[in-house]
Amino acid sequence: SEPLGAGDGVFIDIYEPSESFDEDAVMEKFEASRKKRTDFITLEDMGDDAYIAYPTLHLYSHGVYVAITAGSANTEEQMQLLTDLGEVAEKNLSQIFD
């Protein structure tokens, strides 16, 4: 039998500062998203701030908010998948902005 969530897609939303959406607005969007969640896991060593609210990892780093949705389970494998994707996103943001 296939694992729960097998074949699910990966979706990425990126919110970055622009002329009409400054860095404060990006952070407000990130914080507003967290306030909607009743259950989430804070990730201490990722970006400026990050958390997982299944099935999405929310990452704020370098003034950019990235939301990565992958799979549909609430398992250790799902957490590892989201964490791995977040680390890739953080590495790419660091290469762009550092």
BANUGU-979546 format. One record per atom (N, C-alpha, C, O): x, y, z; residue in one letter. Coordinates in Angstrom, 3 decimals, always signed. Layout:
% BANUGU-979546
+----------+----------+----------+-----+
:       xx :       yy :       zz : res :
+----------+----------+----------+-----+
:        X :        Y :        Z :   A :
...
+----------+----------+----------+-----+
% end
This chain:
% BANUGU-979546
+----------+----------+----------+-----+
:       xx :       yy :       zz : res :
+----------+----------+----------+-----+
:   +0.837 :   -1.179 :   +0.000 :   S :
:   +0.000 :   +0.000 :   +0.000 :   S :
:   +0.882 :   +1.243 :   +0.000 :   S :
:   +1.967 :   +1.247 :   +0.580 :   S :
:   +0.403 :   +2.295 :   -0.657 :   E :
:   +1.168 :   +3.542 :   -0.742 :   E :
:   +1.025 :   +4.329 :   +0.557 :   E :
:   -0.006 :   +4.255 :   +1.226 :   E :
:   +2.075 :   +5.088 :   +0.913 :   P :
:   +1.977 :   +5.907 :   +2.131 :   P :
:   +0.956 :   +7.021 :   +1.957 :   P :
:   +0.685 :   +7.460 :   +0.839 :   P :
:   +0.390 :   +7.476 :   +3.079 :   L :
:   -0.560 :   +8.575 :   +3.065 :   L :
:   +0.079 :   +9.799 :   +2.411 :   L :
:   +1.186 :  +10.189 :   +2.780 :   L :
:   -0.606 :  +10.402 :   +1.451 :   G :
:   -0.085 :  +11.595 :   +0.783 :   G :
:   +0.775 :  +11.312 :   -0.432 :   G :
:   +1.206 :  +12.246 :   -1.107 :   G :
:   +1.037 :  +10.039 :   -0.731 :   A :
:   +1.868 :   +9.709 :   -1.895 :   A :
:   +1.207 :  +10.274 :   -3.148 :   A :
:   +0.005 :  +10.105 :   -3.355 :   A :
:   +1.987 :  +10.932 :   -3.965 :   G :
:   +1.473 :  +11.507 :   -5.199 :   G :
:   +0.916 :  +12.904 :   -5.044 :   G :
:   +0.534 :  +13.525 :   -6.036 :   G :
:   +0.858 :  +13.423 :   -3.807 :   D :
:   +0.407 :  +14.797 :   -3.596 :   D :
:   +1.415 :  +15.764 :   -4.204 :   D :
:   +2.605 :  +15.460 :   -4.280 :   D :
:   +0.945 :  +16.911 :   -4.631 :   G :
:   +1.808 :  +17.927 :   -5.227 :   G :
:   +2.520 :  +18.776 :   -4.187 :   G :
:   +2.246 :  +18.687 :   -2.990 :   G :
:   +3.434 :  +19.596 :   -4.670 :   V :
:   +4.137 :  +20.578 :   -3.850 :   V :
:   +3.747 :  +21.955 :   -4.386 :   V :
:   +3.841 :  +22.214 :   -5.586 :   V :
:   +3.311 :  +22.828 :   -3.487 :   F :
:   +2.884 :  +24.168 :   -3.869 :   F :
:   +3.691 :  +25.186 :   -3.077 :   F :
:   +3.877 :  +25.035 :   -1.870 :   F :
:   +4.169 :  +26.221 :   -3.757 :   I :
:   +4.995 :  +27.234 :   -3.119 :   I :
:   +4.400 :  +28.604 :   -3.390 :   I :
:   +4.154 :  +28.970 :   -4.539 :   I :
:   +4.171 :  +29.358 :   -2.319 :   D :
:   +3.737 :  +30.749 :   -2.413 :   D :
:   +4.870 :  +31.613 :   -1.882 :   D :
:   +5.423 :  +31.333 :   -0.819 :   D :
:   +5.217 :  +32.665 :   -2.621 :   I :
:   +6.298 :  +33.562 :   -2.219 :   I :
:   +5.755 :  +34.983 :   -2.167 :   I :
:   +5.148 :  +35.468 :   -3.122 :   I :
:   +5.984 :  +35.638 :   -1.039 :   Y :
:   +5.594 :  +37.032 :   -0.850 :   Y :
:   +6.862 :  +37.825 :   -0.586 :   Y :
:   +7.546 :  +37.599 :   +0.412 :   Y :
:   +7.171 :  +38.744 :   -1.473 :   E :
:   +8.392 :  +39.527 :   -1.332 :   E :
:   +8.054 :  +41.009 :   -1.437 :   E :
:   +7.044 :  +41.385 :   -2.032 :   E :
:   +8.907 :  +41.844 :   -0.854 :   P :
:   +8.652 :  +43.281 :   -0.915 :   P :
:   +8.628 :  +43.794 :   -2.357 :   P :
:   +9.362 :  +43.318 :   -3.223 :   P :
:   +7.761 :  +44.775 :   -2.581 :   S :
:   +7.663 :  +45.425 :   -3.885 :   S :
:   +7.270 :  +46.880 :   -3.634 :   S :
:   +7.185 :  +47.317 :   -2.486 :   S :
:   +7.034 :  +47.614 :   -4.696 :   E :
:   +6.638 :  +49.016 :   -4.543 :   E :
:   +5.324 :  +49.150 :   -3.783 :   E :
:   +5.134 :  +50.116 :   -3.043 :   E :
:   +4.423 :  +48.201 :   -3.954 :   S :
:   +3.108 :  +48.293 :   -3.317 :   S :
:   +2.961 :  +47.388 :   -2.088 :   S :
:   +1.919 :  +47.406 :   -1.434 :   S :
:   +3.982 :  +46.605 :   -1.771 :   F :
:   +3.902 :  +45.627 :   -0.686 :   F :
:   +5.260 :  +45.609 :   +0.004 :   F :
:   +6.121 :  +44.806 :   -0.354 :   F :
:   +5.467 :  +46.500 :   +1.009 :   D :
:   +6.784 :  +46.645 :   +1.612 :   D :
:   +7.103 :  +45.499 :   +2.576 :   D :
:   +6.269 :  +44.627 :   +2.818 :   D :
:   +8.327 :  +45.518 :   +3.123 :   E :
:   +8.789 :  +44.424 :   +3.988 :   E :
:   +7.915 :  +44.276 :   +5.233 :   E :
:   +7.690 :  +43.158 :   +5.698 :   E :
:   +7.422 :  +45.387 :   +5.774 :   D :
:   +6.520 :  +45.301 :   +6.933 :   D :
:   +5.230 :  +44.571 :   +6.565 :   D :
:   +4.709 :  +43.790 :   +7.362 :   D :
:   +4.716 :  +44.823 :   +5.369 :   A :
:   +3.494 :  +44.150 :   +4.913 :   A :
:   +3.729 :  +42.654 :   +4.742 :   A :
:   +2.845 :  +41.845 :   +5.023 :   A :
:   +4.922 :  +42.290 :   +4.281 :   V :
:   +5.264 :  +40.869 :   +4.130 :   V :
:   +5.269 :  +40.203 :   +5.501 :   V :
:   +4.712 :  +39.118 :   +5.667 :   V :
:   +5.897 :  +40.847 :   +6.486 :   M :
:   +5.951 :  +40.293 :   +7.842 :   M :
:   +4.554 :  +40.223 :   +8.440 :   M :
:   +4.228 :  +39.256 :   +9.130 :   M :
:   +3.722 :  +41.229 :   +8.188 :   E :
:   +2.353 :  +41.208 :   +8.694 :   E :
:   +1.575 :  +40.027 :   +8.105 :   E :
:   +0.785 :  +39.397 :   +8.808 :   E :
:   +1.793 :  +39.725 :   +6.828 :   K :
:   +1.123 :  +38.581 :   +6.195 :   K :
:   +1.570 :  +37.274 :   +6.857 :   K :
:   +0.751 :  +36.398 :   +7.135 :   K :
:   +2.882 :  +37.153 :   +7.106 :   F :
:   +3.438 :  +35.980 :   +7.783 :   F :
:   +2.803 :  +35.817 :   +9.165 :   F :
:   +2.355 :  +34.727 :   +9.521 :   F :
:   +2.765 :  +36.899 :   +9.939 :   E :
:   +2.206 :  +36.854 :  +11.289 :   E :
:   +0.697 :  +36.584 :  +11.263 :   E :
:   +0.188 :  +35.845 :  +12.106 :   E :
:   -0.017 :  +37.175 :  +10.306 :   A :
:   -1.462 :  +36.940 :  +10.195 :   A :
:   -1.745 :  +35.471 :   +9.903 :   A :
:   -2.717 :  +34.905 :  +10.404 :   A :
:   -0.894 :  +34.862 :   +9.093 :   S :
:   -1.061 :  +33.448 :   +8.782 :   S :
:   -0.879 :  +32.600 :  +10.040 :   S :
:   -1.621 :  +31.642 :  +10.259 :   S :
:   +0.106 :  +32.951 :  +10.861 :   R :
:   +0.346 :  +32.194 :  +12.108 :   R :
:   -0.845 :  +32.344 :  +13.061 :   R :
:   -1.235 :  +31.378 :  +13.718 :   R :
:   -1.421 :  +33.542 :  +13.139 :   K :
:   -2.535 :  +33.784 :  +14.061 :   K :
:   -3.766 :  +32.959 :  +13.696 :   K :
:   -4.612 :  +32.698 :  +14.551 :   K :
:   -3.871 :  +32.547 :  +12.433 :   K :
:   -5.002 :  +31.713 :  +12.004 :   K :
:   -4.862 :  +30.270 :  +12.484 :   K :
:   -5.842 :  +29.525 :  +12.501 :   K :
:   -3.660 :  +29.875 :  +12.871 :   R :
:   -3.376 :  +28.484 :  +13.229 :   R :
:   -3.575 :  +28.252 :  +14.713 :   R :
:   -3.183 :  +29.081 :  +15.533 :   R :
:   -4.172 :  +27.145 :  +15.057 :   T :
:   -4.316 :  +26.777 :  +16.461 :   T :
:   -3.259 :  +25.763 :  +16.880 :   T :
:   -3.007 :  +25.574 :  +18.070 :   T :
:   -2.645 :  +25.114 :  +15.898 :   D :
:   -1.657 :  +24.083 :  +16.189 :   D :
:   -0.513 :  +24.206 :  +15.197 :   D :
:   -0.707 :  +24.018 :  +13.996 :   D :
:   +0.679 :  +24.522 :  +15.691 :   F :
:   +1.849 :  +24.605 :  +14.818 :   F :
:   +3.102 :  +24.265 :  +15.606 :   F :
:   +3.108 :  +24.282 :  +16.837 :   F :
:   +4.164 :  +23.957 :  +14.873 :   I :
:   +5.461 :  +23.611 :  +15.457 :   I :
:   +6.458 :  +24.673 :  +15.026 :   I :
:   +6.671 :  +24.872 :  +13.830 :   I :
:   +7.068 :  +25.352 :  +15.978 :   T :
:   +8.071 :  +26.372 :  +15.673 :   T :
:   +9.393 :  +25.692 :  +15.342 :   T :
:   +9.818 :  +24.770 :  +16.037 :   T :
:  +10.039 :  +26.154 :  +14.273 :   L :
:  +11.345 :  +25.642 :  +13.872 :   L :
:  +12.391 :  +26.670 :  +14.292 :   L :
:  +12.424 :  +27.782 :  +13.765 :   L :
:  +13.237 :  +26.299 :  +15.233 :   E :
:  +14.183 :  +27.231 :  +15.841 :   E :
:  +15.343 :  +27.634 :  +14.931 :   E :
:  +15.810 :  +28.771 :  +15.005 :   E :
:  +15.809 :  +26.742 :  +14.091 :   D :
:  +17.051 :  +26.977 :  +13.347 :   D :
:  +16.828 :  +27.201 :  +11.867 :   D :
:  +17.641 :  +26.774 :  +11.048 :   D :
:  +15.734 :  +27.867 :  +11.509 :   M :
:  +15.461 :  +28.074 :  +10.091 :   M :
:  +15.021 :  +29.521 :   +9.874 :   M :
:  +14.037 :  +29.970 :  +10.462 :   M :
:  +15.749 :  +30.244 :   +9.034 :   G :
:  +15.382 :  +31.603 :   +8.683 :   G :
:  +15.315 :  +32.523 :   +9.891 :   G :
:  +15.863 :  +32.228 :  +10.953 :   G :
:  +14.624 :  +33.654 :   +9.702 :   D :
:  +14.399 :  +34.577 :  +10.810 :   D :
:  +13.272 :  +34.058 :  +11.697 :   D :
:  +13.247 :  +34.320 :  +12.900 :   D :
:  +12.344 :  +33.324 :  +11.097 :   D :
:  +11.219 :  +32.738 :  +11.817 :   D :
:  +10.628 :  +31.659 :  +10.914 :   D :
:  +10.558 :  +31.838 :   +9.698 :   D :
:  +10.213 :  +30.566 :  +11.486 :   A :
:   +9.621 :  +29.487 :  +10.685 :   A :
:   +8.773 :  +28.595 :  +11.577 :   A :
:   +9.055 :  +28.410 :  +12.761 :   A :
:   +7.720 :  +28.046 :  +10.968 :   Y :
:   +6.880 :  +27.095 :  +11.678 :   Y :
:   +6.192 :  +26.178 :  +10.676 :   Y :
:   +6.051 :  +26.509 :   +9.499 :   Y :
:   +5.771 :  +25.028 :  +11.167 :   I :
:   +4.993 :  +24.084 :  +10.371 :   I :
:   +3.600 :  +24.011 :  +10.963 :   I :
:   +3.423 :  +23.749 :  +12.153 :   I :
:   +2.611 :  +24.250 :  +10.108 :   A :
:   +1.205 :  +24.004 :  +10.421 :   A :
:   +0.739 :  +23.081 :   +9.303 :   A :
:   +0.430 :  +23.533 :   +8.201 :   A :
:   +0.692 :  +21.800 :   +9.592 :   Y :
:   +0.467 :  +20.798 :   +8.545 :   Y :
:   -0.708 :  +21.162 :   +7.654 :   Y :
:   -1.768 :  +21.546 :   +8.148 :   Y :
:   -0.526 :  +21.044 :   +6.347 :   P :
:   +0.593 :  +20.457 :   +5.603 :   P :
:   +1.564 :  +21.498 :   +5.043 :   P :
:   +2.174 :  +21.268 :   +3.999 :   P :
:   +1.717 :  +22.649 :   +5.730 :   T :
:   +2.498 :  +23.757 :   +5.169 :   T :
:   +3.607 :  +24.211 :   +6.099 :   T :
:   +3.412 :  +24.335 :   +7.308 :   T :
:   +4.779 :  +24.457 :   +5.516 :   L :
:   +5.881 :  +25.109 :   +6.212 :   L :
:   +5.804 :  +26.591 :   +5.873 :   L :
:   +5.667 :  +26.959 :   +4.706 :   L :
:   +5.891 :  +27.436 :   +6.888 :   H :
:   +5.882 :  +28.888 :   +6.726 :   H :
:   +7.257 :  +29.402 :   +7.138 :   H :
:   +7.696 :  +29.175 :   +8.266 :   H :
:   +7.933 :  +30.092 :   +6.231 :   L :
:   +9.304 :  +30.567 :   +6.449 :   L :
:   +9.372 :  +32.060 :   +6.179 :   L :
:   +8.911 :  +32.531 :   +5.140 :   L :
:   +9.952 :  +32.808 :   +7.123 :   Y :
:  +10.229 :  +34.230 :   +6.912 :   Y :
:  +11.736 :  +34.402 :   +6.988 :   Y :
:  +12.350 :  +34.101 :   +8.012 :   Y :
:  +12.331 :  +34.886 :   +5.906 :   S :
:  +13.778 :  +35.041 :   +5.856 :   S :
:  +14.142 :  +36.118 :   +4.844 :   S :
:  +13.575 :  +36.162 :   +3.752 :   S :
:  +15.077 :  +36.980 :   +5.196 :   H :
:  +15.563 :  +38.028 :   +4.292 :   H :
:  +14.418 :  +38.919 :   +3.792 :   H :
:  +14.464 :  +39.419 :   +2.668 :   H :
:  +13.395 :  +39.115 :   +4.629 :   G :
:  +12.269 :  +39.960 :   +4.248 :   G :
:  +11.277 :  +39.294 :   +3.315 :   G :
:  +10.374 :  +39.952 :   +2.798 :   G :
:  +11.435 :  +37.991 :   +3.091 :   V :
:  +10.572 :  +37.238 :   +2.177 :   V :
:   +9.814 :  +36.176 :   +2.973 :   V :
:  +10.378 :  +35.530 :   +3.856 :   V :
:   +8.531 :  +36.005 :   +2.651 :   Y :
:   +7.695 :  +34.972 :   +3.266 :   Y :
:   +7.458 :  +33.890 :   +2.226 :   Y :
:   +6.936 :  +34.155 :   +1.143 :   Y :
:   +7.847 :  +32.665 :   +2.568 :   V :
:   +7.666 :  +31.518 :   +1.685 :   V :
:   +6.782 :  +30.506 :   +2.403 :   V :
:   +7.067 :  +30.123 :   +3.538 :   V :
:   +5.714 :  +30.073 :   +1.746 :   A :
:   +4.833 :  +29.032 :   +2.278 :   A :
:   +4.928 :  +27.833 :   +1.339 :   A :
:   +4.616 :  +27.937 :   +0.152 :   A :
:   +5.359 :  +26.700 :   +1.876 :   I :
:   +5.540 :  +25.485 :   +1.080 :   I :
:   +4.559 :  +24.431 :   +1.585 :   I :
:   +4.622 :  +24.011 :   +2.741 :   I :
:   +3.657 :  +24.013 :   +0.711 :   T :
:   +2.693 :  +22.980 :   +1.045 :   T :
:   +3.071 :  +21.714 :   +0.286 :   T :
:   +3.236 :  +21.734 :   -0.934 :   T :
:   +3.204 :  +20.616 :   +1.018 :   A :
:   +3.609 :  +19.347 :   +0.403 :   A :
:   +2.996 :  +18.199 :   +1.179 :   A :
:   +3.064 :  +18.158 :   +2.407 :   A :
:   +2.398 :  +17.270 :   +0.458 :   G :
:   +1.813 :  +16.104 :   +1.107 :   G :
:   +0.551 :  +16.460 :   +1.861 :   G :
:   +0.050 :  +17.581 :   +1.774 :   G :
:   +0.044 :  +15.495 :   +2.601 :   S :
:   -1.190 :  +15.729 :   +3.344 :   S :
:   -1.205 :  +14.989 :   +4.680 :   S :
:   -2.229 :  +14.972 :   +5.363 :   S :
:   -0.113 :  +14.392 :   +5.049 :   A :
:   -0.065 :  +13.615 :   +6.292 :   A :
:   +0.417 :  +14.487 :   +7.448 :   A :
:   +0.853 :  +15.621 :   +7.247 :   A :
:   +0.335 :  +13.954 :   +8.634 :   N :
:   +0.840 :  +14.599 :   +9.832 :   N :
:   +1.749 :  +13.581 :  +10.514 :   N :
:   +1.473 :  +13.113 :  +11.618 :   N :
:   +2.851 :  +13.250 :   +9.818 :   T :
:   +3.758 :  +12.198 :  +10.276 :   T :
:   +5.180 :  +12.720 :  +10.374 :   T :
:   +5.473 :  +13.841 :   +9.958 :   T :
:   +6.048 :  +11.909 :  +10.918 :   E :
:   +7.466 :  +12.261 :  +11.003 :   E :
:   +8.059 :  +12.439 :   +9.604 :   E :
:   +8.882 :  +13.329 :   +9.384 :   E :
:   +7.644 :  +11.597 :   +8.665 :   E :
:   +8.130 :  +11.719 :   +7.284 :   E :
:   +7.686 :  +13.037 :   +6.667 :   E :
:   +8.449 :  +13.674 :   +5.942 :   E :
:   +6.450 :  +13.449 :   +6.952 :   Q :
:   +5.932 :  +14.723 :   +6.449 :   Q :
:   +6.733 :  +15.891 :   +7.025 :   Q :
:   +7.085 :  +16.824 :   +6.304 :   Q :
:   +7.016 :  +15.834 :   +8.324 :   M :
:   +7.799 :  +16.890 :   +8.950 :   M :
:   +9.190 :  +16.965 :   +8.326 :   M :
:   +9.701 :  +18.057 :   +8.078 :   M :
:   +9.801 :  +15.817 :   +8.074 :   Q :
:  +11.129 :  +15.802 :   +7.467 :   Q :
:  +11.087 :  +16.377 :   +6.053 :   Q :
:  +11.966 :  +17.149 :   +5.671 :   Q :
:  +10.073 :  +16.005 :   +5.278 :   L :
:   +9.918 :  +16.537 :   +3.922 :   L :
:   +9.802 :  +18.063 :   +3.951 :   L :
:  +10.500 :  +18.752 :   +3.207 :   L :
:   +8.926 :  +18.588 :   +4.805 :   L :
:   +8.753 :  +20.032 :   +4.886 :   L :
:  +10.026 :  +20.730 :   +5.367 :   L :
:  +10.390 :  +21.788 :   +4.853 :   L :
:  +10.697 :  +20.138 :   +6.350 :   T :
:  +11.943 :  +20.712 :   +6.851 :   T :
:  +13.005 :  +20.727 :   +5.761 :   T :
:  +13.711 :  +21.723 :   +5.602 :   T :
:  +13.130 :  +19.639 :   +5.012 :   D :
:  +14.104 :  +19.582 :   +3.915 :   D :
:  +13.808 :  +20.648 :   +2.863 :   D :
:  +14.722 :  +21.322 :   +2.387 :   D :
:  +12.534 :  +20.803 :   +2.497 :   L :
:  +12.160 :  +21.824 :   +1.510 :   L :
:  +12.433 :  +23.223 :   +2.044 :   L :
:  +12.873 :  +24.096 :   +1.296 :   L :
:  +12.178 :  +23.443 :   +3.320 :   G :
:  +12.465 :  +24.739 :   +3.931 :   G :
:  +13.940 :  +25.060 :   +3.939 :   G :
:  +14.328 :  +26.207 :   +3.718 :   G :
:  +14.772 :  +24.058 :   +4.193 :   E :
:  +16.226 :  +24.271 :   +4.178 :   E :
:  +16.706 :  +24.650 :   +2.786 :   E :
:  +17.595 :  +25.490 :   +2.648 :   E :
:  +16.134 :  +24.046 :   +1.759 :   V :
:  +16.485 :  +24.402 :   +0.380 :   V :
:  +16.069 :  +25.846 :   +0.103 :   V :
:  +16.835 :  +26.612 :   -0.481 :   V :
:  +14.861 :  +26.217 :   +0.519 :   A :
:  +14.386 :  +27.588 :   +0.312 :   A :
:  +15.283 :  +28.582 :   +1.039 :   A :
:  +15.651 :  +29.610 :   +0.472 :   A :
:  +15.638 :  +28.288 :   +2.288 :   E :
:  +16.505 :  +29.181 :   +3.063 :   E :
:  +17.879 :  +29.325 :   +2.405 :   E :
:  +18.420 :  +30.428 :   +2.328 :   E :
:  +18.433 :  +28.226 :   +1.937 :   K :
:  +19.735 :  +28.267 :   +1.262 :   K :
:  +19.657 :  +29.143 :   +0.013 :   K :
:  +20.551 :  +29.952 :   -0.232 :   K :
:  +18.598 :  +28.987 :   -0.773 :   N :
:  +18.446 :  +29.774 :   -1.987 :   N :
:  +18.259 :  +31.258 :   -1.672 :   N :
:  +18.822 :  +32.107 :   -2.362 :   N :
:  +17.474 :  +31.582 :   -0.637 :   L :
:  +17.306 :  +32.978 :   -0.243 :   L :
:  +18.629 :  +33.583 :   +0.223 :   L :
:  +18.938 :  +34.733 :   -0.089 :   L :
:  +19.399 :  +32.806 :   +0.963 :   S :
:  +20.709 :  +33.290 :   +1.434 :   S :
:  +21.636 :  +33.568 :   +0.256 :   S :
:  +22.368 :  +34.558 :   +0.264 :   S :
:  +21.610 :  +32.715 :   -0.743 :   Q :
:  +22.459 :  +32.947 :   -1.928 :   Q :
:  +22.053 :  +34.211 :   -2.669 :   Q :
:  +22.903 :  +34.908 :   -3.224 :   Q :
:  +20.759 :  +34.508 :   -2.680 :   I :
:  +20.265 :  +35.691 :   -3.386 :   I :
:  +20.558 :  +36.960 :   -2.606 :   I :
:  +20.985 :  +37.957 :   -3.189 :   I :
:  +20.339 :  +36.943 :   -1.307 :   F :
:  +20.352 :  +38.180 :   -0.515 :   F :
:  +21.637 :  +38.427 :   +0.274 :   F :
:  +21.872 :  +39.560 :   +0.692 :   F :
:  +22.466 :  +37.428 :   +0.491 :   D :
:  +23.701 :  +37.644 :   +1.268 :   D :
:  +24.851 :  +38.081 :   +0.383 :   D :
:  +25.958 :  +38.304 :   +0.874 :   D :
+----------+----------+----------+-----+
% end
